[in-house]
Each structure stands twice: as structure tokens, then as C-alpha cells.
Amino acid sequence: MKIHFIGIGGIGASGLAGFCLSKGHEVSGSDLSDSQIIKALKKQGAKIFVGPHDSANLTNRVDLVVYTAAATPDNPELKKAKKLGIKCQSYAEALGDLTKRMFTIAVSGMHGKSTTTAMLALVLEKAGLDPTVIVGTRLREWGNRNFRVGKSKYLVIEADEYNASFLNYWPRIIILTNVEEEHLDYYKNLRHIMATFEKYVSHLKKDGVLVANGEDKNVENLKLPNLNPQFKSKNYSLKQKETEQIKKILKVSGEHNISNALAVLTVARILKIPDKITYGALSRFRGTWRRMEYKGLVNGAKIYDDYGHHPTEIKATLRGTRESLKNGRLWIIFQPHQYQRTYKLFNQFANAFNDADRVILLPIYSVAGRERESIKKKVSSEKLIDAMHKLIPGRRREILCADSFQRTKDYLKKELRKNDICIIMGAGDAYKLTELLVKGGKAK
């Protein structure tokens, strides 16, 4: 087939595009900006147009158009495809078709999906089950790709809840890590989120299994028995005896990662993978791209890059990092992601940084197609800093706001010292600050 991806640089769409290329399909695509992911797809054989979307990027030779959630109905390429009568599917719909044809294990929840998916994929690979995997991060074990093409019946996917995308998926096993308020530009409130997750879990058939975090109150409160009493449910918890064993072998820090590993262990046992293989694979897991990814030293301080963008993720990362801190200070440089999220979760953000010794907030990263101008006037990093100062008046000099990557880099170069740990966090382009700090040079 000839497949064209609108928004091919997205972390999900790019994984599916890579999978299609590996299967021998002819792939083209477009994206607003260049990236390492796009460069990798070009090397694999994809023809990609970088810049504003243009109807000229699409020819009538295309059999299928796959578009990301960011593509609006007036996208010129999408409009042309529909005018030509070309089949069009969202990324979630296209991946959903694949889940119907394979034994799908879907990793779901507001946090921990990428890490858990990666852990599980490596366990299945080590066990010889040769899975196909599509995940929202890159793994060094796969040459820094975000997909793996296997030859077995098994498909492991990261199931995104934004825009209720996961309602397109029909898994045999669902991992559910947690449920809380997130993506409030789409969901009305927590009850709406809970109802959507309930509908998603009801996709499990009679022989399906829900692997659920037994310590998450919202997961516990999902009305599951009334939906489909035929599927099985298995809980995992930090209270179970295997927690100590995993804590000893796991190289990534934090209770949240121990919990993720327990979910993987539960699935591995369902698939009858011996614990010895599971523990062996978990002990070799070194993390994934932009999930507390170690980038180098600056003035003797360790620099980490992280994708976190929700208050719960910030708290968990800081708490886990605090455990490994020795005779140094814990820094976090955070780029809030999306005005809507920052506004809706304002108080949670203001209380999320308590475990850090130094906090720097960058300007809010605006997400194209998901912002309201009225909200932009109500919230800012400066207002968030003011709220944090009121909560902890004595820390005014430790909680700062920065207006550019260059000034932040210059300040860190001056202030970081040996034994400090510095986390640069955000789902936007905060990774550019990480590169600037570690590799040097000037901001463009």
C-alpha cells in the first residue's frame, strides 16, 4: 500500500509509519517541523515534507491517509484526500484495526504508559515471544526507534486516552496504571474520564484480563463488574511480596517505576513467562528516551531530561530522585505544557515542586490547536511562581522564572555544582535546553 501520514513526526504516528515501512509499504508524510524522528524515518525510506501542510504533498496514488489528532478538518491535505475519495483514518483508528488482528496488550493510564510498555516489550522479547511494539518513546535497544516489528501474534501498544483514542482499541490484556484529571481540554471532568475508561475496559472479551493498579483510588472506583463480568481482573500493588525483589534489581528510581514493573510481572505471569526471565529483563532496563534520561555532567552536576508534564509526574520524579541524591541539591527546570492544563491544574502544579531545592519555570509551551485565547490571559508561569512564593514565602530566591533557554543555560552554568542533580522537564521543546546546556553553543 501507499500510505500518507499527516503529522508523521508525532510520537505515535511515527511509530506506526516505521512499522508500515518495515512491512514493505510505501510511506510518505508531512509535519510542520523537522526532528530526529523524521530524520530516522527518511533514512528508512519515507518521503516526508517538512513545513506548512500543503495539498500538493498528496497525490492520487495514495491508498490510505492516516492523520494525527492535531489535524483539523480544514487541513489542506486531509481535505484533498476526502475530495479524491481516498480512505482516511485517524492514527487511533489505523492502530485499532491492527489490534483486532493481533493478540494485543494495551498499556493505559494517565502516567507510566511509555515506561511500562517498554519494560513489558523487553520482557516479551527476552522470553522469545517476538512481539510487535508501538510505544510513545524511543528505546536504545531498538536503535532509538519507537517501534519494533515482530513475527509473532503479540502486539504491545501504548494506549493514549487523549480524545478517547483508546476506544478504537480491542486488546486481550489491559494494563491500567492510574486514572486522574488530565487532558481537560477534551474531558469535562473526572467523572467524564472515569466513564470513558469504563467504556474502554468493556472492550475486553470473555478471555480478556484487566491488570489494574490496586492502590489507585480512581481505578478501584471504576464501575467495572457491571460492564462485563466475564473478563478476569488481576491487581498489583506495592504491598505484594515481590516489591522488595524488584526494588533490589531495578536500575530506574522511584516507587512509580517499581509499580510499573509489578504490572509487567503480572502480565508476564499471565503469559506463563518464568519469573527468572522477567526479573532478568527488568534488571537490565535502563529507562527510555526523555524519561529521566541521563544526558551528562555540567560543573559536576548530573543532568537529566524528562517528558513529565503533569503534577503527579513531577511529584513522583522528584520523590524518586531525592532518594538517590547525595550531598547535593535537587534542581528542576520545568516548562509547563499547554495553557489549558496549567490553568485547570493550577493549584496542583503550585504544590508539585516541594521536594526540589531549586525550581526554575520556563514560559508555558503553547500547543497548536488545543488552546483557548481566553485561558491564555488567565494563566502564566509568572502567576504560578507567585502562587508558589505565597505557599513557601521563605523560598523566594530558590523558585525563579526564566524567559529564555539561553538565559537559563547561562544561569545554570554559573550556579550548578558537583553532586547536584538537575532535571529539565516538559513535553514541549524543553529538550532543546538540555542539549544547549550539555552540548554548549547558543540558542537559535
VOPAGU-2260 file (C-alpha; in pm, 1 decimal, decimal comma):
REM VOPAGU-2260
SITE   aa  ch    i         X         Y         Z
SITE  MET   A    0       0,0       0,0       0,0
SITE  LYS   A    1      88,3     366,0     -40,9
SITE  ILE   A    2      19,0     539,0     290,5
SITE  HIS   A    3      43,0     912,1     363,8
SITE  PHE   A    4      71,8    1033,8     724,7
SITE  ILE   A    5     -41,1    1385,1     818,1
SITE  GLY   A    6     162,7    1475,2    1126,3
SITE  ILE   A    7     409,8    1192,1    1071,9
SITE  GLY   A    8     650,4    1333,0    1332,7
SITE  GLY   A    9     412,8    1261,0    1621,7
SITE  ILE   A   10     545,7    1003,2    1863,1
SITE  GLY   A   11     257,4     764,1    1793,9
SITE  ALA   A   12     212,3     821,0    1420,3
SITE  SER   A   13     585,9     790,7    1358,8
SITE  GLY   A   14     590,3     450,3    1527,6
SITE  LEU   A   15     306,9     327,3    1306,1
SITE  ALA   A   16     478,5     476,6     999,7
SITE  GLY   A   17     800,3     292,7    1087,0
SITE  PHE   A   18     604,3     -28,9    1129,3
SITE  CYS   A   19     440,0      19,2     786,8
SITE  LEU   A   20     779,0      82,2     623,5
SITE  SER   A   21     917,0    -235,4     778,7
SITE  LYS   A   22     621,6    -426,0     635,4
SITE  GLY   A   23     710,4    -308,6     283,6
SITE  HIS   A   24     451,6     -34,6     240,4
SITE  GLU   A   25     538,4     288,6      60,1
SITE  VAL   A   26     516,8     572,5     312,5
SITE  SER   A   27     501,0     949,8     269,6
SITE  GLY   A   28     411,1    1214,5     521,2
SITE  SER   A   29     414,8    1574,0     632,6
SITE  ASP   A   30     491,3    1764,0     950,6
SITE  LEU   A   31     529,7    2125,4    1049,7
SITE  SER   A   32     883,8    2088,9    1183,6
SITE  ASP   A   33    1185,2    1862,8    1145,3
SITE  SER   A   34    1302,8    1626,9    1421,1
SITE  GLN   A   35    1528,9    1332,6    1490,8
SITE  ILE   A   36    1227,7    1104,9    1447,2
SITE  ILE   A   37    1159,8    1242,7    1097,9
SITE  LYS   A   38    1525,4    1208,2    1002,8
SITE  ALA   A   39    1514,7     842,4    1110,8
SITE  LEU   A   40    1200,8     776,7     903,5
SITE  LYS   A   41    1363,7     937,0     598,3
SITE  LYS   A   42    1661,7     703,8     638,1
SITE  GLN   A   43    1416,3     414,2     649,9
SITE  GLY   A   44    1272,3     523,5     315,0
SITE  ALA   A   45     983,2     758,1     389,6
SITE  LYS   A   46     926,7    1065,9     173,8
SITE  ILE   A   47     849,5    1349,2     414,9
SITE  PHE   A   48     754,1    1713,4     354,1
SITE  VAL   A   49     856,6    1949,5     634,8
SITE  GLY   A   50     674,4    2279,9     665,0
SITE  PRO   A   51     314,0    2405,3     636,0
SITE  HIS   A   52      69,7    2136,4     525,2
SITE  ASP   A   53       1,6    2160,8     153,1
SITE  SER   A   54    -240,4    1974,3     -71,3
SITE  ALA   A   55      46,2    1932,9    -320,6
SITE  ASN   A   56     207,3    1689,2     -74,4
SITE  LEU   A   57     -66,0    1439,0    -153,3
SITE  THR   A   58    -111,4    1255,0    -485,3
SITE  ASN   A   59    -398,2    1044,1    -611,7
SITE  ARG   A   60    -167,5     740,7    -598,5
SITE  VAL   A   61    -214,4     718,6    -221,7
SITE  ASP   A   62    -431,1     431,9     -92,6
SITE  LEU   A   63    -468,7     546,2     268,5
SITE  VAL   A   64    -426,3     869,6     463,5
SITE  VAL   A   65    -353,8     849,9     835,4
SITE  TYR   A   66    -379,8    1172,3    1034,0
SITE  THR   A   67    -296,3    1267,5    1392,9
SITE  ALA   A   68    -537,0    1419,7    1645,3
SITE  ALA   A   69    -378,3    1759,8    1578,0
SITE  ALA   A   70    -503,4    1761,3    1217,3
SITE  THR   A   71    -812,9    1982,1    1190,9
SITE  PRO   A   72   -1095,5    1924,9     937,2
SITE  ASP   A   73    -968,7    2217,1     728,4
SITE  ASN   A   74    -620,1    2067,1     689,3
SITE  PRO   A   75    -547,6    2105,9     313,9
SITE  GLU   A   76    -405,7    1754,1     278,5
SITE  LEU   A   77    -699,3    1596,0     460,1
SITE  LYS   A   78    -949,0    1797,2     255,4
SITE  LYS   A   79    -782,5    1689,4     -69,6
SITE  ALA   A   80    -776,3    1324,4      36,4
SITE  LYS   A   81   -1150,0    1328,5     106,0
SITE  LYS   A   82   -1217,1    1508,4    -222,4
SITE  LEU   A   83   -1022,6    1238,1    -408,7
SITE  GLY   A   84   -1214,0     964,9    -226,3
SITE  ILE   A   85    -902,9     828,6     -53,7
SITE  LYS   A   86    -969,5     630,1     263,2
SITE  CYS   A   87    -885,7     842,7     569,2
SITE  GLN   A   88    -826,2     719,9     922,3
SITE  SER   A   89    -706,8     880,7    1240,9
SITE  TYR   A   90    -389,9     732,5    1388,4
SITE  ALA   A   91    -601,9     568,3    1658,2
SITE  GLU   A   92    -838,8     414,6    1400,2
SITE  ALA   A   93    -549,6     274,4    1197,1
SITE  LEU   A   94    -383,5     127,3    1505,7
SITE  GLY   A   95    -723,6      -0,7    1617,7
SITE  ASP   A   96    -751,3    -213,0    1302,4
SITE  LEU   A   97    -418,9    -371,7    1391,6
SITE  THR   A   98    -536,0    -451,2    1745,9
SITE  LYS   A   99    -825,7    -651,5    1605,7
SITE  ARG   A  100    -591,0    -877,3    1407,6
SITE  MET   A  101    -335,0    -948,2    1679,9
SITE  PHE   A  102    -314,7   -1057,5    2044,9
SITE  THR   A  103    -295,7    -704,0    2179,7
SITE  ILE   A  104    -166,7    -596,3    2519,2
SITE  ALA   A  105    -255,1    -229,9    2577,9
SITE  VAL   A  106     -86,7     -21,2    2845,5
SITE  SER   A  107    -320,5     250,5    2969,5
SITE  GLY   A  108    -341,9     521,2    3234,4
SITE  MET   A  109    -251,1     886,4    3279,8
SITE  HIS   A  110     110,0     818,0    3380,6
SITE  GLY   A  111     370,5     546,7    3333,7
SITE  LYS   A  112     246,0     416,0    2998,4
SITE  SER   A  113     567,2     457,2    2799,2
SITE  THR   A  114     794,6     310,5    3066,1
SITE  THR   A  115     561,0      19,2    3137,6
SITE  THR   A  116     517,7     -55,5    2765,5
SITE  ALA   A  117     894,7     -53,1    2717,5
SITE  MET   A  118     954,9    -278,5    3019,3
SITE  LEU   A  119     689,9    -525,7    2904,3
SITE  ALA   A  120     817,6    -528,9    2545,1
SITE  LEU   A  121    1171,0    -611,8    2658,7
SITE  VAL   A  122    1042,9    -891,5    2884,3
SITE  LEU   A  123     842,8   -1046,8    2598,1
SITE  GLU   A  124    1140,6   -1009,4    2367,3
SITE  LYS   A  125    1371,1   -1179,4    2620,3
SITE  ALA   A  126    1115,0   -1459,6    2662,2
SITE  GLY   A  127    1126,8   -1529,6    2289,0
SITE  LEU   A  128     769,4   -1414,4    2219,8
SITE  ASP   A  129     895,5   -1177,1    1947,5
SITE  PRO   A  130     631,8    -900,9    1989,7
SITE  THR   A  131     545,1    -614,0    1762,4
SITE  VAL   A  132     553,0    -293,8    1968,6
SITE  ILE   A  133     439,4      64,7    1915,8
SITE  VAL   A  134     530,9     294,1    2204,3
SITE  GLY   A  135     537,9     666,9    2274,5
SITE  THR   A  136     910,9     684,6    2338,8
SITE  ARG   A  137    1236,8     564,0    2186,1
SITE  LEU   A  138    1443,0     269,4    2308,3
SITE  ARG   A  139    1818,0     237,0    2266,7
SITE  GLU   A  140    1769,5    -140,2    2243,8
SITE  TRP   A  141    1586,3     -81,9    1913,9
SITE  GLY   A  142    1833,0     165,3    1769,1
SITE  ASN   A  143    1645,4     460,9    1924,8
SITE  ARG   A  144    1325,7     368,6    1744,2
SITE  ASN   A  145     975,7     386,0    1891,7
SITE  PHE   A  146     857,6      62,4    1734,6
SITE  ARG   A  147     960,6    -298,3    1696,5
SITE  VAL   A  148     839,8    -535,9    1427,3
SITE  GLY   A  149     799,0    -893,5    1548,0
SITE  LYS   A  150     683,5   -1211,1    1377,4
SITE  SER   A  151     452,5   -1346,1    1647,9
SITE  LYS   A  152      85,6   -1282,0    1720,6
SITE  TYR   A  153     167,7   -1042,7    2006,2
SITE  LEU   A  154     119,7    -666,2    1977,0
SITE  VAL   A  155     212,0    -435,2    2266,5
SITE  ILE   A  156      87,9     -76,6    2243,5
SITE  GLU   A  157      77,4     237,9    2449,3
SITE  ALA   A  158    -293,1     323,4    2457,7
SITE  ASP   A  159    -344,0     700,2    2468,7
SITE  GLU   A  160    -651,4     831,7    2648,2
SITE  TYR   A  161    -645,7    1179,5    2489,2
SITE  ASN   A  162    -950,5    1243,3    2273,2
SITE  ALA   A  163   -1073,0     896,7    2387,9
SITE  SER   A  164    -837,6     748,9    2128,0
SITE  PHE   A  165    -814,9     416,9    2310,7
SITE  LEU   A  166   -1180,6     345,4    2240,0
SITE  ASN   A  167   -1055,8     236,4    1897,3
SITE  TYR   A  168    -851,4     -47,6    2050,6
SITE  TRP   A  169    -962,4    -405,5    2120,0
SITE  PRO   A  170    -698,6    -560,4    2346,2
SITE  ARG   A  171    -686,3    -904,1    2506,8
SITE  ILE   A  172    -496,9    -768,6    2809,1
SITE  ILE   A  173    -522,1    -415,4    2950,2
SITE  ILE   A  174    -274,4    -271,0    3198,4
SITE  LEU   A  175    -430,9      18,8    3387,0
SITE  THR   A  176    -173,0     217,5    3585,2
SITE  ASN   A  177    -381,5     507,9    3716,2
SITE  VAL   A  178    -674,5     739,1    3645,1
SITE  GLU   A  179    -693,3    1107,8    3736,1
SITE  GLU   A  180    -770,3    1452,5    3595,8
SITE  GLU   A  181    -579,1    1510,6    3272,3
SITE  HIS   A  182    -647,4    1634,5    2917,7
SITE  LEU   A  183    -914,5    1870,2    3047,9
SITE  ASP   A  184    -926,4    2042,7    2711,8
SITE  TYR   A  185   -1111,9    1731,7    2596,1
SITE  TYR   A  186   -1264,0    1577,6    2909,2
SITE  LYS   A  187   -1524,8    1775,0    3105,1
SITE  ASN   A  188   -1424,6    1646,5    3448,6
SITE  LEU   A  189   -1306,7    1337,9    3638,2
SITE  ARG   A  190   -1645,2    1167,9    3604,0
SITE  HIS   A  191   -1623,5    1201,5    3225,7
SITE  ILE   A  192   -1273,8    1049,3    3238,2
SITE  MET   A  193   -1392,1     761,6    3458,0
SITE  ALA   A  194   -1686,5     687,1    3228,7
SITE  THR   A  195   -1458,4     679,2    2924,6
SITE  PHE   A  196   -1217,8     438,0    3095,7
SITE  GLU   A  197   -1512,2     217,5    3194,0
SITE  LYS   A  198   -1621,7     202,1    2830,3
SITE  TYR   A  199   -1265,9     123,0    2721,9
SITE  VAL   A  200   -1225,8    -164,3    2968,9
SITE  SER   A  201   -1557,0    -306,9    2846,8
SITE  HIS   A  202   -1377,6    -384,9    2517,4
SITE  LEU   A  203   -1221,2    -685,4    2691,1
SITE  LYS   A  204   -1377,1   -1012,7    2580,1
SITE  LYS   A  205   -1457,4   -1323,7    2785,3
SITE  ASP   A  206   -1094,1   -1439,7    2789,0
SITE  GLY   A  207    -956,9   -1089,2    2845,6
SITE  VAL   A  208    -764,7    -976,2    3152,3
SITE  LEU   A  209    -753,4    -638,6    3326,0
SITE  VAL   A  210    -425,9    -584,3    3513,2
SITE  ALA   A  211    -502,7    -293,3    3745,0
SITE  ASN   A  212    -313,9     -84,5    3998,1
SITE  GLY   A  213    -478,2    -187,7    4323,6
SITE  GLU   A  214    -351,1     124,0    4501,2
SITE  ASP   A  215    -512,2     380,7    4273,0
SITE  LYS   A  216    -841,4     500,5    4420,9
SITE  ASN   A  217    -993,9     603,1    4089,5
SITE  VAL   A  218    -907,2     268,5    3930,2
SITE  GLU   A  219   -1066,2      99,5    4230,6
SITE  ASN   A  220   -1381,0     310,7    4188,9
SITE  LEU   A  221   -1433,8     228,0    3821,6
SITE  LYS   A  222   -1767,9      54,4    3772,9
SITE  LEU   A  223   -1624,3    -249,8    3602,2
SITE  PRO   A  224   -1828,9    -552,2    3719,0
SITE  ASN   A  225   -2148,2    -403,3    3572,8
SITE  LEU   A  226   -1987,6    -364,3    3231,7
SITE  ASN   A  227   -1853,8    -707,1    3153,3
SITE  PRO   A  228   -1834,8    -959,3    3438,6
SITE  GLN   A  229   -1679,1   -1220,0    3210,6
SITE  PHE   A  230   -1324,5   -1088,6    3185,2
SITE  LYS   A  231   -1073,2   -1154,0    3460,1
SITE  SER   A  232    -919,2    -886,7    3680,1
SITE  LYS   A  233    -578,3    -908,2    3847,5
SITE  ASN   A  234    -447,2    -633,8    4074,8
SITE  TYR   A  235     -88,1    -544,8    4151,0
SITE  SER   A  236      33,3    -345,7    4449,2
SITE  LEU   A  237     346,1    -221,8    4623,9
SITE  LYS   A  238     225,7    -425,2    4922,0
SITE  GLN   A  239     289,6    -757,1    4746,6
SITE  LYS   A  240     594,3    -962,8    4840,7
SITE  GLU   A  241     768,6    -922,7    4502,1
SITE  THR   A  242     813,9    -548,7    4564,7
SITE  GLU   A  243    1138,8    -596,2    4759,7
SITE  GLN   A  244    1287,7    -819,2    4489,4
SITE  ILE   A  245    1206,2    -566,1    4217,3
SITE  LYS   A  246    1338,0    -280,5    4429,7
SITE  LYS   A  247    1673,7    -457,7    4453,6
SITE  ILE   A  248    1715,3    -522,2    4081,5
SITE  LEU   A  249    1556,0    -215,8    3918,2
SITE  LYS   A  250    1802,1      43,7    3787,3
SITE  VAL   A  251    1544,3     321,8    3742,3
SITE  SER   A  252    1446,3     504,9    4060,6
SITE  GLY   A  253    1113,7     574,4    4227,6
SITE  GLU   A  254     817,9     382,3    4366,4
SITE  HIS   A  255     624,0     462,9    4049,3
SITE  ASN   A  256     872,2     257,1    3847,1
SITE  ILE   A  257     853,7     -30,1    4095,9
SITE  SER   A  258     476,0     -19,0    4047,2
SITE  ASN   A  259     521,4     -22,4    3668,0
SITE  ALA   A  260     748,3    -326,8    3698,8
SITE  LEU   A  261     490,2    -507,2    3914,1
SITE  ALA   A  262     232,7    -454,1    3638,3
SITE  VAL   A  263     477,5    -609,6    3390,8
SITE  LEU   A  264     542,9    -904,4    3622,8
SITE  THR   A  265     167,1    -965,8    3647,1
SITE  VAL   A  266     126,9    -975,2    3268,4
SITE  ALA   A  267     434,9   -1194,3    3228,3
SITE  ARG   A  268     282,9   -1449,7    3465,0
SITE  ILE   A  269     -44,9   -1444,2    3269,8
SITE  LEU   A  270     160,6   -1529,1    2959,6
SITE  LYS   A  271     341,2   -1801,2    3161,9
SITE  ILE   A  272     681,1   -1634,1    3132,9
SITE  PRO   A  273     909,7   -1764,5    3411,1
SITE  ASP   A  274     989,2   -1507,5    3679,6
SITE  LYS   A  275    1360,6   -1563,0    3622,3
SITE  ILE   A  276    1329,6   -1426,7    3267,6
SITE  THR   A  277    1112,8   -1133,4    3380,5
SITE  TYR   A  278    1346,9   -1032,2    3662,3
SITE  GLY   A  279    1646,0   -1065,8    3430,2
SITE  ALA   A  280    1493,0    -835,6    3169,2
SITE  LEU   A  281    1381,4    -582,3    3431,2
SITE  SER   A  282    1727,2    -575,7    3589,1
SITE  ARG   A  283    1875,6    -470,3    3253,3
SITE  PHE   A  284    1618,7    -197,9    3187,7
SITE  ARG   A  285    1793,2     141,7    3180,8
SITE  GLY   A  286    1498,8     364,4    3104,9
SITE  THR   A  287    1375,5     524,4    2783,8
SITE  TRP   A  288    1409,0     844,3    2583,1
SITE  ARG   A  289    1314,1    1152,9    2785,5
SITE  ARG   A  290    1209,0     951,6    3092,6
SITE  MET   A  291    1474,4    1061,9    3343,5
SITE  GLU   A  292    1728,3    1015,7    3065,1
SITE  TYR   A  293    2081,6    1091,4    3181,4
SITE  LYS   A  294    2247,7    1340,6    2944,2
SITE  GLY   A  295    2583,5    1426,7    3102,0
SITE  LEU   A  296    2769,3    1640,3    3357,3
SITE  VAL   A  297    2783,1    2018,1    3393,3
SITE  ASN   A  298    3014,3    2150,8    3666,6
SITE  GLY   A  299    2998,9    1802,7    3818,6
SITE  ALA   A  300    2616,8    1811,8    3834,6
SITE  LYS   A  301    2419,6    1529,8    3669,7
SITE  ILE   A  302    2177,3    1649,4    3400,9
SITE  TYR   A  303    1859,4    1453,9    3324,6
SITE  ASP   A  304    1594,9    1508,2    3055,6
SITE  ASP   A  305    1232,4    1415,6    3127,9
SITE  TYR   A  306     899,6    1429,5    2942,5
SITE  GLY   A  307     681,8    1480,3    3253,1
SITE  HIS   A  308     409,0    1743,6    3222,8
SITE  HIS   A  309     153,3    1666,4    3495,6
SITE  PRO   A  310     175,6    1748,7    3870,2
SITE  THR   A  311     161,7    1381,4    3965,0
SITE  GLU   A  312     453,8    1304,9    3732,8
SITE  ILE   A  313     655,6    1593,9    3876,0
SITE  LYS   A  314     598,6    1476,9    4233,0
SITE  ALA   A  315     683,4    1114,0    4157,6
SITE  THR   A  316    1000,4    1204,2    3967,1
SITE  LEU   A  317    1126,7    1442,8    4235,3
SITE  ARG   A  318    1046,6    1197,0    4513,3
SITE  GLY   A  319    1226,1     915,2    4334,8
SITE  THR   A  320    1527,1    1131,9    4250,5
SITE  ARG   A  321    1551,7    1257,9    4606,9
SITE  GLU   A  322    1629,0     900,4    4715,4
SITE  SER   A  323    1948,3     894,4    4507,6
SITE  LEU   A  324    2068,3    1246,3    4598,1
SITE  LYS   A  325    2391,9    1261,4    4798,3
SITE  ASN   A  326    2540,7    1585,6    4936,0
SITE  GLY   A  327    2395,0    1794,9    4656,5
SITE  ARG   A  328    2090,8    1999,3    4558,8
SITE  LEU   A  329    1794,2    1885,6    4350,2
SITE  TRP   A  330    1712,4    2126,3    4067,2
SITE  ILE   A  331    1411,8    2115,4    3836,8
SITE  ILE   A  332    1370,9    2335,7    3531,7
SITE  PHE   A  333    1010,9    2290,3    3420,3
SITE  GLN   A  334     836,4    2402,3    3102,9
SITE  PRO   A  335     457,8    2394,1    3162,0
SITE  HIS   A  336     284,1    2224,6    2869,4
SITE  GLN   A  337     -39,3    2379,3    2743,0
SITE  TYR   A  338    -221,4    2677,2    2894,6
SITE  GLN   A  339    -540,6    2476,7    2947,3
SITE  ARG   A  340    -365,2    2209,3    3155,9
SITE  THR   A  341    -173,9    2469,1    3359,5
SITE  TYR   A  342    -492,7    2664,0    3431,6
SITE  LYS   A  343    -712,1    2365,8    3518,5
SITE  LEU   A  344    -447,9    2206,4    3745,0
SITE  PHE   A  345    -300,8    2532,8    3875,3
SITE  ASN   A  346    -315,4    2450,5    4247,7
SITE  GLN   A  347    -175,7    2102,4    4190,4
SITE  PHE   A  348     117,4    2248,6    3997,1
SITE  ALA   A  349     182,6    2503,2    4272,0
SITE  ASN   A  350     222,8    2217,9    4521,5
SITE  ALA   A  351     417,1    1978,6    4296,9
SITE  PHE   A  352     773,4    2103,7    4348,6
SITE  ASN   A  353     816,9    2072,4    4723,7
SITE  ASP   A  354    1089,4    1804,1    4700,5
SITE  ALA   A  355    1315,3    2026,7    4489,3
SITE  ASP   A  356    1579,6    2258,6    4633,5
SITE  ARG   A  357    1580,1    2487,5    4328,3
SITE  VAL   A  358    1293,8    2547,8    4083,5
SITE  ILE   A  359    1301,2    2740,1    3755,7
SITE  LEU   A  360     986,2    2775,7    3545,5
SITE  LEU   A  361    1008,8    2844,8    3173,5
SITE  PRO   A  362     728,1    3012,3    2973,9
SITE  ILE   A  363     424,7    2793,8    2906,8
SITE  TYR   A  364     455,3    2589,0    2587,5
SITE  SER   A  365     151,3    2656,3    2369,6
SITE  VAL   A  366       5,6    2351,8    2194,3
SITE  ALA   A  367    -125,3    2427,3    1845,3
SITE  GLY   A  368    -493,7    2353,5    1802,6
SITE  ARG   A  369    -556,3    2288,8    2173,4
SITE  GLU   A  370    -551,6    2636,7    2327,6
SITE  ARG   A  371    -818,8    2893,8    2406,6
SITE  GLU   A  372    -721,5    3260,2    2387,5
SITE  SER   A  373    -939,2    3336,6    2690,9
SITE  ILE   A  374    -738,9    3087,8    2900,2
SITE  LYS   A  375    -404,5    3230,5    2785,5
SITE  LYS   A  376    -493,1    3558,7    2955,4
SITE  LYS   A  377    -566,2    3388,1    3285,6
SITE  VAL   A  378    -250,8    3186,9    3348,2
SITE  SER   A  379     126,1    3219,7    3310,9
SITE  SER   A  380     446,6    3083,9    3459,0
SITE  GLU   A  381     484,9    3412,9    3648,4
SITE  LYS   A  382     144,6    3364,2    3815,6
SITE  LEU   A  383     239,1    3007,8    3905,0
SITE  ILE   A  384     565,1    3131,0    4059,6
SITE  ASP   A  385     371,6    3391,3    4262,9
SITE  ALA   A  386     144,0    3117,5    4396,7
SITE  MET   A  387     444,7    2904,1    4493,5
SITE  HIS   A  388     605,8    3202,1    4671,9
SITE  LYS   A  389     287,1    3251,2    4876,4
SITE  LEU   A  390     285,2    2883,9    4973,4
SITE  ILE   A  391     652,3    2892,3    5080,7
SITE  PRO   A  392     744,8    3259,8    5146,0
SITE  GLY   A  393    1097,9    3181,0    5262,7
SITE  ARG   A  394    1199,2    3021,3    4931,4
SITE  ARG   A  395    1163,2    3325,1    4705,2
SITE  ARG   A  396    1527,5    3308,3    4591,2
SITE  GLU   A  397    1501,8    2933,1    4525,9
SITE  ILE   A  398    1194,2    2947,6    4299,8
SITE  LEU   A  399    1254,1    3154,8    3987,3
SITE  CYS   A  400    1103,6    3230,5    3647,8
SITE  ALA   A  401    1313,0    3240,9    3329,1
SITE  ASP   A  402    1221,1    3394,8    2995,8
SITE  SER   A  403    1456,5    3208,1    2760,9
SITE  PHE   A  404    1662,5    2893,1    2714,0
SITE  GLN   A  405    1980,5    3096,0    2669,2
SITE  ARG   A  406    1949,0    3286,4    2997,7
SITE  THR   A  407    1854,8    2967,6    3180,8
SITE  LYS   A  408    2157,6    2789,3    3038,8
SITE  ASP   A  409    2388,4    3077,6    3138,6
SITE  TYR   A  410    2245,0    3081,5    3491,5
SITE  LEU   A  411    2280,0    2704,2    3533,8
SITE  LYS   A  412    2637,2    2711,8    3402,8
SITE  LYS   A  413    2713,6    2961,0    3677,5
SITE  GLU   A  414    2517,3    2802,0    3964,4
SITE  LEU   A  415    2532,2    2422,4    3923,0
SITE  ARG   A  416    2795,6    2244,2    4127,3
SITE  LYS   A  417    2931,5    1897,9    4197,5
SITE  ASN   A  418    2683,2    1639,2    4333,1
SITE  ASP   A  419    2377,2    1842,7    4223,4
SITE  ILE   A  420    2108,7    1673,3    4016,9
SITE  CYS   A  421    1932,8    1887,9    3757,0
SITE  ILE   A  422    1614,3    1769,4    3581,6
SITE  ILE   A  423    1495,8    1955,4    3272,9
SITE  MET   A  424    1131,5    1858,2    3230,3
SITE  GLY   A  425     847,6    1924,2    2988,3
SITE  ALA   A  426     654,2    1776,4    2697,3
SITE  GLY   A  427     719,6    2070,5    2464,2
SITE  ASP   A  428    1063,9    2169,0    2340,5
SITE  ALA   A  429    1241,3    2177,5    2679,7
SITE  TYR   A  430    1476,3    1910,9    2544,3
SITE  LYS   A  431    1641,8    2189,3    2343,1
SITE  LEU   A  432    1753,8    2348,3    2669,6
SITE  THR   A  433    1901,5    2013,2    2775,3
SITE  GLU   A  434    2100,9    1994,6    2453,6
SITE  LEU   A  435    2208,8    2357,7    2487,2
SITE  LEU   A  436    2327,6    2303,7    2843,9
SITE  VAL   A  437    2513,0    1977,8    2786,4
SITE  LYS   A  438    2649,3    2037,3    2436,9
SITE  GLY   A  439    2703,5    2411,2    2464,5
SITE  GLY   A  440    2651,2    2669,9    2192,9
SITE  LYS   A  441    2390,2    2941,3    2156,7
SITE  ALA   A  442    2012,1    2914,7    2143,5
SITE  LYS   A  443    1872,0    2960,7    1794,6
